[in-house]
Amino acid sequence: MYCIKCGVGLEATEKKCPLCNTEVCHPDFMQPSAEPLYPSGRLPKSGSGKMAFNGAVIILFFIPLLICFFADISISGRLEWFGYVAGALAVAYVSFALPLWFKNPNPVIFVPCSFASAALYLMYINLATQGDWFLSFALPVTAVICLITSTVVTLLHYLRRGRLYILGGAFMALGTAMLLIEFLIGLTFKIGFIGWSVYPLVVLALFGGLLIFLALNPTAREILERKLFF
């Protein structure tokens, strides 16, 4: 038997180390049980403070809301631009603060909810400004980006492999969506085809192709990892 602190050899009968005076802890000896800190059945409940944190987040959202409300009333005499602020704060709350109320928020559910709140906000802006661009431009663009993002998030959340394939396909799909966005801009706002969407299409397609190539070629992926991270 040896001392756990200085390593000196000890006799089996010794209770303290003669060199460093450390108490001997022998695994064959019965160790005395310590007194419980709390009575049986009356253990303190551990609180994570999550409810308090979420309450503080709500207050942080209400402060600019109230300030903008009274500022709009005092400056304009009526509500003119307050709705835009309230809508933007609502979208931010749904996207970033609402998932905090759940123990394990599922991004597959909350990502579409965030895009839905953004679409409603854009519809409000369209109605408030008496525009006619929501159905022909804002709604389809939001729906396409929501579809791409939700698909990527779902695949990454449930699949354990193939992340490079998923991300590569996502970049290619996003590049193709640029063509759709330019087409909808021309259709809605009566602007001729300029061709600016070709540039992000080429860049995103090349980057997505690179990711797929790395997924297919482990040797190239290993070389790139060494170059970037080692």
Backbone bond lengths (Angstrom), bond angles and torsions (degrees), N, CA, C in turn:
res aa  C-N    CA-C-N  psi(-1)  N-CA   C-N-CA  omega(-1)  CA-C   N-CA-C  phi
1 M - - - 1.461 - - 1.524 109.00 -
2 Y 1.312 116.12 140.29 1.461 121.47 -174.75 1.539 109.86 -128.80
3 C 1.303 114.62 154.91 1.466 120.52 177.75 1.522 109.36 -70.78
4 I 1.318 115.91 135.66 1.472 119.94 -177.49 1.523 111.80 -74.58
5 K 1.336 118.23 -11.91 1.454 120.64 -177.57 1.527 112.46 -102.34
6 C 1.317 116.68 -51.55 1.467 119.02 -175.58 1.515 112.85 -107.33
7 G 1.351 117.59 -13.10 1.459 120.70 176.02 1.510 115.64 82.32
8 V 1.308 118.39 8.94 1.459 120.49 -179.50 1.527 109.39 -73.57
9 G 1.350 116.86 147.98 1.442 120.98 178.95 1.521 111.87 -69.28
10 L 1.342 117.25 139.90 1.458 122.76 -176.74 1.515 110.09 -125.80
11 E 1.304 114.26 151.54 1.453 120.20 171.81 1.527 109.53 -79.45
12 A 1.307 115.42 155.69 1.461 119.57 -177.17 1.515 112.09 -66.39
13 T 1.364 117.15 -22.29 1.462 120.04 -177.55 1.526 112.76 -90.46
14 E 1.309 117.48 -10.51 1.458 119.83 -176.37 1.524 110.25 -75.53
15 K 1.339 114.39 138.33 1.451 120.73 179.71 1.523 112.22 -103.75
16 K 1.345 116.67 -17.75 1.450 121.85 176.72 1.519 109.50 -135.72
17 C 1.315 115.98 149.11 1.454 120.99 178.09 1.526 109.34 -70.62
18 P 1.320 118.24 128.15 1.472 119.42 -179.68 1.519 113.05 -70.36
19 L 1.336 118.28 -14.36 1.450 120.61 -177.39 1.531 112.04 -94.38
20 C 1.333 116.26 -49.45 1.487 119.07 -176.21 1.514 112.99 -113.99
21 N 1.318 117.35 0.33 1.466 122.91 175.56 1.533 112.53 65.21
22 T 1.337 116.80 25.95 1.466 120.90 177.35 1.510 109.63 -83.57
23 E 1.347 116.89 136.96 1.460 120.14 179.83 1.531 109.81 -66.47
24 V 1.342 112.98 139.89 1.458 119.99 -177.38 1.526 109.11 -81.18
25 C 1.340 115.73 132.43 1.458 121.09 177.58 1.520 107.24 -116.86
26 H 1.321 116.90 99.18 1.458 121.69 -178.70 1.524 108.47 -97.67
27 P 1.330 117.59 131.41 1.474 118.56 -176.96 1.507 113.84 -66.77
28 D 1.355 117.58 -20.83 1.462 119.12 -179.27 1.522 112.39 -85.82
29 F 1.323 117.22 -12.55 1.463 120.15 -179.37 1.517 109.73 -85.44
30 M 1.293 116.54 143.56 1.455 122.48 176.18 1.529 109.21 -73.24
31 Q 1.327 116.19 122.61 1.449 120.63 179.16 1.528 109.87 -89.36
32 P 1.327 117.09 138.44 1.474 118.98 -179.69 1.528 110.51 -67.61
33 S 1.321 114.69 139.17 1.471 119.81 179.51 1.522 108.96 -79.90
34 A 1.300 114.71 138.26 1.467 119.94 -178.50 1.523 110.17 -79.79
35 E 1.320 115.20 156.71 1.452 120.87 177.24 1.526 109.64 -69.46
36 P 1.328 118.17 135.37 1.466 119.74 178.13 1.524 110.77 -64.80
37 L 1.323 116.17 142.18 1.459 120.53 -178.99 1.520 112.04 -72.24
38 Y 1.331 117.38 -27.98 1.463 120.96 -176.84 1.522 108.80 -131.48
39 P 1.330 117.18 150.73 1.470 120.18 177.29 1.529 110.48 -61.69
40 S 1.326 114.74 154.94 1.459 120.48 -179.26 1.534 110.50 -62.84
41 G 1.317 116.07 132.26 1.466 121.20 179.24 1.511 114.29 82.55
42 R 1.335 118.12 1.89 1.467 120.91 -177.57 1.524 110.56 -127.77
43 L 1.342 115.94 40.68 1.447 120.16 178.35 1.523 109.88 -71.72
44 P 1.314 117.06 143.06 1.472 119.01 179.86 1.522 111.10 -68.81
45 K 1.305 116.40 143.92 1.456 121.77 177.97 1.523 109.16 -83.31
46 S 1.320 114.04 129.09 1.468 118.81 179.40 1.520 109.19 -80.29
47 G 1.293 116.52 124.37 1.462 120.98 178.82 1.512 110.70 -111.11
48 S 1.324 115.79 131.90 1.458 119.95 -178.26 1.519 112.59 -86.24
49 G 1.339 117.03 -11.39 1.451 119.75 -179.02 1.511 113.21 73.76
50 K 1.345 116.89 18.90 1.463 119.41 -176.74 1.515 111.28 -68.72
51 M 1.341 116.33 -39.47 1.466 119.70 179.89 1.526 110.73 -64.01
52 A 1.330 116.33 -40.54 1.463 119.50 178.96 1.523 110.91 -65.65
53 F 1.319 116.51 -39.22 1.469 120.04 179.27 1.526 110.63 -64.90
54 N 1.327 116.76 -44.56 1.464 119.79 179.44 1.525 111.52 -65.20
55 G 1.333 116.28 -35.58 1.457 119.12 175.48 1.520 111.78 -64.13
56 A 1.333 116.17 -39.03 1.468 119.77 177.51 1.523 111.14 -65.71
57 V 1.335 116.62 -36.24 1.467 120.05 177.68 1.531 110.80 -64.65
58 I 1.328 116.99 -41.22 1.466 120.53 177.95 1.532 110.57 -61.89
59 I 1.328 115.72 -42.03 1.463 119.42 178.57 1.524 110.74 -62.60
60 L 1.333 116.50 -40.11 1.459 120.27 178.64 1.524 111.75 -63.73
61 F 1.319 117.25 -30.90 1.461 120.28 176.80 1.527 111.18 -77.49
62 F 1.320 117.21 -32.52 1.460 120.50 -177.81 1.526 112.05 -75.94
63 I 1.319 117.67 -28.72 1.464 119.51 -177.94 1.526 111.86 -61.22
64 P 1.347 120.85 -54.60 1.478 118.66 176.91 1.517 112.82 -65.54
65 L 1.335 117.17 -27.18 1.461 119.88 178.18 1.527 110.88 -64.71
66 L 1.330 116.48 -47.06 1.458 120.30 179.61 1.524 111.64 -68.34
67 I 1.342 116.21 -39.39 1.466 119.17 179.31 1.525 110.63 -61.40
68 C 1.319 117.09 -45.64 1.473 120.60 -179.64 1.528 111.22 -68.05
69 F 1.334 117.12 -32.96 1.457 119.98 178.64 1.524 110.86 -63.26
70 F 1.330 116.49 -51.79 1.465 119.53 -178.78 1.526 111.42 -70.31
71 A 1.348 117.66 -32.06 1.458 119.39 177.14 1.522 111.29 -66.05
72 D 1.316 116.69 -40.20 1.472 120.22 179.37 1.525 110.94 -67.16
73 I 1.331 116.31 -39.62 1.464 120.04 179.19 1.523 110.79 -66.69
74 S 1.334 116.51 -43.48 1.463 119.78 -176.09 1.525 112.36 -72.51
75 I 1.327 118.28 -32.99 1.459 121.02 -177.67 1.520 111.60 -83.85
76 S 1.341 115.74 -47.56 1.463 119.93 -173.36 1.525 113.31 -95.54
77 G 1.319 116.55 -17.14 1.458 119.39 -175.56 1.512 113.09 81.21
78 R 1.303 117.95 -8.07 1.465 124.29 176.60 1.527 107.68 -158.81
79 L 1.324 115.91 172.70 1.456 119.85 -178.61 1.528 109.81 -81.06
80 E 1.328 115.45 115.77 1.464 120.25 178.78 1.528 111.68 -115.92
81 W 1.315 116.52 -56.44 1.456 120.11 -176.50 1.522 113.33 -109.37
82 F 1.329 117.82 2.72 1.464 120.54 -177.87 1.528 111.46 -63.62
83 G 1.318 117.33 -34.74 1.463 120.06 -178.61 1.514 113.17 -61.08
84 Y 1.336 116.81 -33.78 1.463 119.37 178.55 1.529 111.03 -66.85
85 V 1.331 115.75 -41.28 1.473 119.78 178.77 1.522 110.34 -66.03
86 A 1.338 115.95 -44.54 1.463 119.53 -179.06 1.528 110.74 -62.94
87 G 1.329 117.30 -40.94 1.460 119.81 178.77 1.518 112.52 -65.02
88 A 1.330 116.68 -41.43 1.463 119.81 178.97 1.524 111.15 -64.81
89 L 1.336 116.96 -40.55 1.466 119.67 177.71 1.521 111.35 -66.57
90 A 1.329 116.94 -35.47 1.467 120.14 178.06 1.527 110.82 -65.25
91 V 1.326 116.63 -42.51 1.469 119.71 177.75 1.526 110.48 -63.42
92 A 1.327 116.98 -43.21 1.466 120.31 178.92 1.528 111.32 -63.52
93 Y 1.336 117.11 -37.85 1.457 120.05 -179.92 1.526 111.08 -67.41
94 V 1.335 116.62 -44.90 1.469 119.91 179.40 1.523 110.87 -63.72
95 S 1.323 117.43 -37.09 1.461 121.16 -175.00 1.523 112.71 -77.77
96 F 1.339 117.87 -38.13 1.460 120.38 -170.19 1.525 114.51 -116.52
97 A 1.325 117.95 -34.05 1.465 119.87 -174.06 1.522 113.14 -96.68
98 L 1.325 118.12 -35.57 1.472 120.37 -177.45 1.525 112.66 -60.31
99 P 1.343 120.73 -41.25 1.476 118.45 177.99 1.514 114.41 -61.46
100 L 1.341 118.52 -19.61 1.456 120.65 -179.01 1.522 112.40 -68.60
101 W 1.329 117.52 -19.02 1.457 120.24 179.03 1.524 112.32 -73.21
102 F 1.310 118.20 -15.07 1.456 121.82 -175.78 1.523 109.82 -105.04
103 K 1.316 115.04 147.22 1.457 120.30 -177.13 1.515 110.90 -67.43
104 N 1.326 116.62 -48.76 1.457 121.94 178.13 1.527 108.59 -127.75
105 P 1.325 117.69 79.98 1.467 119.74 -177.77 1.519 111.85 -64.12
106 N 1.303 115.65 131.69 1.463 121.41 -179.22 1.518 109.11 -89.37
107 P 1.332 118.53 115.41 1.472 119.24 -179.39 1.514 113.16 -65.13
108 V 1.333 117.61 -22.52 1.463 120.63 178.69 1.527 110.30 -63.29
109 I 1.325 117.22 -27.89 1.468 121.93 179.42 1.527 110.88 -91.12
110 F 1.316 116.84 -43.08 1.463 119.71 -171.57 1.524 113.35 -78.52
111 V 1.312 118.84 -26.35 1.470 119.65 177.45 1.527 111.17 -64.96
112 P 1.343 120.18 -49.27 1.473 118.68 175.07 1.525 113.09 -61.63
113 C 1.347 116.94 -34.08 1.466 119.36 177.61 1.523 110.94 -63.48
114 S 1.320 117.04 -38.31 1.465 120.46 178.25 1.522 111.07 -64.40
115 F 1.323 117.30 -42.85 1.458 120.13 178.90 1.528 110.93 -68.62
116 A 1.329 117.02 -35.39 1.465 119.66 177.37 1.523 111.28 -63.89
117 S 1.342 116.98 -41.33 1.463 119.65 177.75 1.526 110.81 -65.95
118 A 1.345 116.99 -37.06 1.466 119.67 177.30 1.524 111.14 -65.92
119 A 1.336 117.28 -38.31 1.463 120.43 178.10 1.526 111.21 -65.43
120 L 1.322 117.60 -40.17 1.465 120.59 177.03 1.519 111.41 -64.47
121 Y 1.319 116.41 -38.59 1.464 120.35 178.08 1.523 111.06 -64.69
122 L 1.326 117.01 -42.47 1.462 120.23 176.82 1.526 111.45 -64.56
123 M 1.322 116.51 -36.08 1.465 118.94 177.24 1.526 110.85 -65.72
124 Y 1.327 116.53 -38.62 1.469 119.64 176.72 1.528 110.98 -62.74
125 I 1.333 117.19 -43.67 1.464 120.27 178.39 1.519 110.56 -61.66
126 N 1.327 116.53 -40.55 1.462 120.43 179.18 1.521 111.53 -62.38
127 L 1.335 116.21 -42.67 1.467 119.82 179.53 1.527 111.16 -71.29
128 A 1.346 117.32 -38.55 1.461 119.75 -178.19 1.517 112.13 -68.05
129 T 1.325 116.39 -32.33 1.470 120.64 -179.62 1.525 112.35 -96.09
130 Q 1.336 115.60 2.45 1.472 121.66 -179.13 1.535 111.17 55.37
131 G 1.326 114.48 44.37 1.456 119.80 178.21 1.514 111.92 -92.42
132 D 1.309 114.75 173.92 1.457 120.45 178.72 1.533 110.93 -132.60
133 W 1.326 115.79 34.68 1.457 120.75 -176.10 1.520 113.43 -108.58
134 F 1.325 118.65 -3.44 1.463 119.59 -174.64 1.528 111.73 -70.44
135 L 1.332 117.15 -53.10 1.459 120.30 -175.17 1.522 112.37 -69.67
136 S 1.321 117.02 -34.29 1.459 119.56 -175.39 1.520 113.84 -90.71
137 F 1.337 117.55 -16.35 1.462 119.22 -177.33 1.524 113.01 -131.26
138 A 1.329 118.14 -62.41 1.465 121.45 -171.84 1.526 112.23 -63.47
139 L 1.328 117.04 -45.44 1.470 119.81 -177.32 1.528 112.31 -65.16
140 P 1.346 120.40 -50.02 1.472 118.12 179.40 1.529 113.55 -65.04
141 V 1.334 117.91 -36.79 1.463 119.64 178.53 1.524 110.44 -64.90
142 T 1.331 116.59 -45.70 1.466 120.14 177.99 1.520 111.27 -61.62
143 A 1.340 116.29 -40.36 1.461 119.81 -179.39 1.524 111.94 -65.78
144 V 1.336 117.22 -40.78 1.469 120.21 -179.44 1.525 110.71 -66.89
145 I 1.331 117.38 -46.54 1.465 120.09 -179.93 1.534 110.16 -65.63
146 C 1.332 116.62 -36.88 1.469 120.12 176.71 1.524 110.66 -63.47
147 L 1.332 116.80 -41.49 1.462 120.33 179.64 1.524 111.20 -63.21
148 I 1.325 116.91 -45.22 1.470 120.18 -179.88 1.528 110.60 -64.42
149 T 1.339 116.17 -48.14 1.466 120.01 -177.59 1.527 111.81 -64.95
150 S 1.327 116.56 -43.75 1.466 119.80 -178.99 1.525 111.44 -65.38
151 T 1.333 116.59 -37.71 1.468 119.64 177.53 1.521 111.26 -63.81
152 V 1.333 116.24 -44.79 1.469 120.12 179.34 1.524 110.87 -63.45
153 V 1.329 116.61 -45.90 1.467 120.23 -178.90 1.527 110.62 -63.14
154 T 1.332 117.69 -41.27 1.462 121.00 179.68 1.519 111.69 -64.06
155 L 1.338 116.49 -45.46 1.467 119.70 179.97 1.529 111.64 -65.54
156 L 1.331 116.52 -42.60 1.464 119.46 178.98 1.522 111.93 -66.62
157 H 1.334 116.05 -30.39 1.474 120.02 -177.14 1.521 111.70 -76.86
158 Y 1.326 117.54 -35.91 1.461 119.81 -173.28 1.523 113.75 -104.18
159 L 1.323 118.38 -20.32 1.456 120.30 -179.93 1.519 110.35 -99.97
160 R 1.301 116.17 139.93 1.459 121.72 -179.10 1.524 112.40 -91.28
161 R 1.312 116.63 -20.02 1.455 120.29 -176.64 1.523 109.97 -125.89
162 G 1.320 113.61 171.51 1.455 119.66 174.70 1.509 114.99 75.68
163 R 1.314 117.98 28.26 1.467 120.57 -178.24 1.529 111.44 -66.10
164 L 1.326 116.84 -36.51 1.461 118.98 179.36 1.523 110.95 -67.37
165 Y 1.325 117.03 -37.69 1.458 120.32 175.73 1.526 110.81 -62.14
166 I 1.320 115.67 -43.95 1.466 120.51 -178.06 1.521 110.57 -64.08
167 L 1.331 116.47 -48.19 1.463 119.65 -179.05 1.529 111.64 -66.87
168 G 1.328 116.73 -38.52 1.459 119.40 177.49 1.523 112.05 -62.89
169 G 1.318 116.68 -44.51 1.462 119.71 176.56 1.512 112.36 -64.78
170 A 1.346 116.91 -34.03 1.464 120.51 178.82 1.516 111.40 -65.48
171 F 1.332 117.19 -43.02 1.468 119.92 178.34 1.530 111.23 -64.19
172 M 1.312 117.27 -39.28 1.462 119.73 177.66 1.527 111.47 -65.56
173 A 1.335 116.13 -42.23 1.462 119.40 178.34 1.522 111.50 -65.02
174 L 1.327 116.79 -38.16 1.460 120.03 177.95 1.524 111.06 -66.50
175 G 1.326 116.70 -37.40 1.462 119.13 175.87 1.508 112.08 -63.76
176 T 1.328 117.22 -40.24 1.464 120.40 176.37 1.521 111.19 -64.88
177 A 1.322 116.57 -33.81 1.463 119.89 178.65 1.525 111.85 -64.69
178 M 1.334 118.10 -24.71 1.458 120.19 176.75 1.523 111.97 -61.93
179 L 1.337 116.18 -37.35 1.466 120.04 176.40 1.523 110.69 -63.52
180 L 1.331 116.08 -41.72 1.460 119.94 178.62 1.520 110.98 -64.37
181 I 1.331 117.24 -40.19 1.466 120.27 179.94 1.524 110.78 -62.83
182 E 1.332 117.37 -45.06 1.465 118.79 178.91 1.529 111.49 -64.34
183 F 1.327 116.36 -37.56 1.464 119.18 177.39 1.522 111.70 -63.27
184 L 1.333 117.10 -42.95 1.463 120.74 -179.91 1.518 111.49 -69.05
185 I 1.332 117.45 -33.77 1.469 120.21 175.71 1.515 110.43 -62.56
186 G 1.333 116.17 -45.51 1.462 119.34 178.33 1.517 112.44 -65.18
187 L 1.328 116.32 -36.80 1.467 119.92 -179.53 1.521 111.75 -70.71
188 T 1.311 117.00 -37.90 1.464 120.66 -175.13 1.515 112.35 -82.95
189 F 1.315 116.62 -45.60 1.458 121.20 -173.26 1.529 113.08 -103.43
190 K 1.326 115.91 8.66 1.471 121.88 175.88 1.534 111.47 56.92
191 I 1.339 114.63 50.67 1.463 121.31 178.27 1.523 108.10 -111.84
192 G 1.305 116.48 134.51 1.450 120.58 179.97 1.524 112.05 -66.95
193 F 1.313 115.27 158.19 1.468 120.79 -179.01 1.524 109.19 -69.31
194 I 1.329 117.10 119.96 1.457 123.01 -178.87 1.527 111.13 -97.55
195 G 1.303 115.76 -39.35 1.457 120.29 179.92 1.507 114.84 100.89
196 W 1.342 117.88 12.71 1.463 119.36 -179.83 1.522 112.00 -66.17
197 S 1.337 117.34 -24.95 1.465 119.84 -177.84 1.517 112.86 -69.16
198 V 1.342 117.40 -16.58 1.466 119.92 179.63 1.526 110.87 -66.51
199 Y 1.324 117.25 -35.46 1.469 120.79 -177.22 1.528 112.24 -65.79
200 P 1.343 119.52 -52.94 1.471 116.77 175.77 1.520 112.73 -65.22
201 L 1.345 117.32 -29.64 1.465 119.38 176.83 1.518 111.11 -61.34
202 V 1.334 116.94 -46.51 1.466 120.38 -179.19 1.526 110.99 -64.89
203 V 1.341 116.89 -44.82 1.464 120.33 -178.20 1.529 110.83 -63.38
204 L 1.331 116.72 -47.75 1.464 120.15 -178.13 1.528 111.38 -67.97
205 A 1.329 117.11 -36.65 1.462 119.89 178.27 1.531 110.81 -66.24
206 L 1.327 117.38 -41.62 1.465 120.21 178.02 1.523 111.44 -64.74
207 F 1.336 116.19 -42.49 1.468 119.12 179.87 1.525 110.40 -66.52
208 G 1.341 116.98 -42.35 1.460 119.12 177.04 1.510 111.99 -64.07
209 G 1.349 117.41 -39.52 1.455 119.99 176.55 1.515 112.54 -63.47
210 L 1.346 116.50 -35.55 1.462 120.44 177.00 1.522 110.99 -63.29
211 L 1.321 116.74 -42.72 1.465 119.84 179.40 1.528 111.47 -64.45
212 I 1.323 116.62 -40.60 1.459 119.57 178.30 1.528 110.47 -67.24
213 F 1.341 117.00 -38.52 1.471 120.11 176.85 1.525 110.71 -61.73
214 L 1.334 117.04 -41.89 1.466 119.91 178.45 1.529 111.36 -65.71
215 A 1.334 115.92 -33.76 1.463 118.68 177.59 1.522 111.55 -68.11
216 L 1.332 116.69 -33.30 1.465 120.92 -179.53 1.524 112.53 -81.72
217 N 1.327 117.66 -23.34 1.456 121.69 -174.55 1.525 109.62 -119.75
218 P 1.325 118.34 94.80 1.478 120.00 -179.44 1.519 113.07 -62.50
219 T 1.339 117.68 -32.01 1.464 119.56 -179.21 1.520 111.09 -64.94
220 A 1.342 116.21 -45.81 1.464 119.74 178.33 1.525 110.69 -64.44
221 R 1.314 116.35 -36.91 1.471 119.33 178.96 1.525 110.72 -65.39
222 E 1.315 117.31 -40.11 1.466 120.60 179.20 1.520 111.02 -66.66
223 I 1.339 116.91 -40.33 1.470 119.91 178.51 1.524 110.59 -63.74
224 L 1.342 116.88 -42.46 1.460 120.41 179.65 1.516 111.61 -65.79
225 E 1.338 117.16 -38.30 1.460 120.15 177.62 1.526 111.11 -63.43
226 R 1.316 116.41 -39.53 1.463 119.14 178.45 1.527 111.25 -66.65
227 K 1.315 116.44 -38.87 1.456 119.85 -179.53 1.522 112.02 -66.99
228 L 1.325 116.26 -35.90 1.452 120.51 -173.54 1.521 113.71 -91.57
229 F 1.323 116.92 -33.25 1.465 119.33 -169.36 1.522 113.77 -118.69
230 F 1.308 118.92 -5.13 1.469 119.39 -177.19 1.514 110.79 -125.71
